[in-house]
Amino acid sequence: MSTEQIRWLMKVLQPESTLGSMPGIAALTEGTRAALIGVDPETYRAELAQMRADAKDAAAELLADPAVAGMVDRLPLRKGARVVVFGDSHTADPQSWARIVAEMLVARRPADELSVAISAVPGETTTHGLVRVGEVLARQPDWLLFFIGVNDARTQGPSPTKTLVDHGETARNLAELCSRASRETKARCLWVTPAAVIEDRVAAHWGLSRFGVRFRNEDVARVANAVRELGSPTIDLFSSLGAPPPSELLMDDGLHFTLAGQKRIALEVVRGWSDQ
């Protein structure tokens, strides 16, 4: 396999996240995780270390801009604040925007002793999110950052007649997530809309096509609009990245983000969050 293929597998197929609720999850070693996704263990370890290092470097590169450093300084986070990020593969990625933001906080505001926990499972829809969100709310975070919903817009097969989750159900699920966060915690919430995809790349990709995965941007747009209609502070990636986004921001599957794409999301989140 090429490095690109290995990294795609590591970004998209994450047994440690998918099986995270299993009692024996602690026994899932790096070697076992590598075997489950069909990657040589030594290659897996080396690539994982490189991806994490790249995320740290991306954070440093963003902070080198005084304007961005100032945004991080202005983030409304008290000393000891607990942040939880809730999402799917875009956030579970070893070099995700959430990991980049966490690295930025460590580098720029170490004295504030801030914590960022990532609760993200590849492939999840908002329906899955409703099942899993209780554990996150029980942590009583100060901030909840939600980036979930793109998989609701997923379709299957060459001539689909519906999305995985009906648009009306997506809107109700998002409203319920928002309501539960409000009722069960004192956390402030920040929402991130799904970004558009490059449709033909999704359909032709060696990994996604195996499962018949398709996306249409008109369906993704409906999910993005449902997030906006919550009336909560929102980072509108669908609008800011364009439909479709620049090709360099997405991997060759047209769906998942390159490091440059994750870095751009981190910037958009910090920019919007600093205004809250």
Salt bridges, closest charged atoms under 4 A:
GLU16 OE1 - ARG33 NE 3.52
GLU30 OE2 - ARG33 NH2 3.96
GLU30 OE1 - ARG45 NE 3.65
GLU42 OE2 - ARG45 NH1 2.82
GLU47 OE1 - ARG7 NE 2.71
ASP54 OD2 - ARG7 NH1 3.52
GLU61 OE1 - LYS263 NZ 2.59
ASP73 OD2 - ARG108 NH2 2.79
ASP93 OD2 - LYS11 NZ 2.50
ASP112 OD2 - ARG109 NE 2.74
GLU124 OE1 - ARG132 NE 2.88
GLU135 OE2 - ARG139 NE 2.95
ASP142 OD1 - ARG78 NH2 3.03
GLU169 OE1 - ARG172 NH2 2.84
GLU176 OE2 - ARG183 NH2 3.82
GLU184 OE2 - ARG180 NE 2.66
GLU218 OE1 - ARG216 NH2 3.93
ASP219 OD2 - ARG216 NE 2.91
ASP219 OD1 - ARG222 NH1 2.81
ASP236 OD2 - ARG228 NE 2.78
ASP252 OD1 - HIS205 NE2 3.23
ASP253 OD2 - HIS256 ND1 2.55
GLU268 OE2 - ARG264 NE 2.82
GLU268 OE2 - ARG271 NH1 3.26
